């Protein structure tokens, strides 16, 4: 896995939790970009070739689990 250009090995339990955080929210592809956003914001590329802005193009679908906030915390 890479974060800020640095690779690291993660254990399986951590990887499962990370995948849950990344893939739980709803991704609106009509708002996705092919390049990282240039405006201030939190963007994620989840491996689909597009950049999604958290909170705009990526929204929570489960009111009991704030995956968008957890993604922002992971990024920053």
C-alpha angles and dihedrals in degrees: 000000000000130000121176089350094304121116123218138170117242130194121250097251091054091047091054092052091047092051090051090053094047099043103036098079125075116257117212104208093190086069096043123111131212090225131042114277118264096202120086109275146094114283131184133194106198095187098276095107094254135097116229126195112229112236094019110044092017117054136170118258096183113062089201095057120052099204093163091059091045090052091050090050090050092050095046 
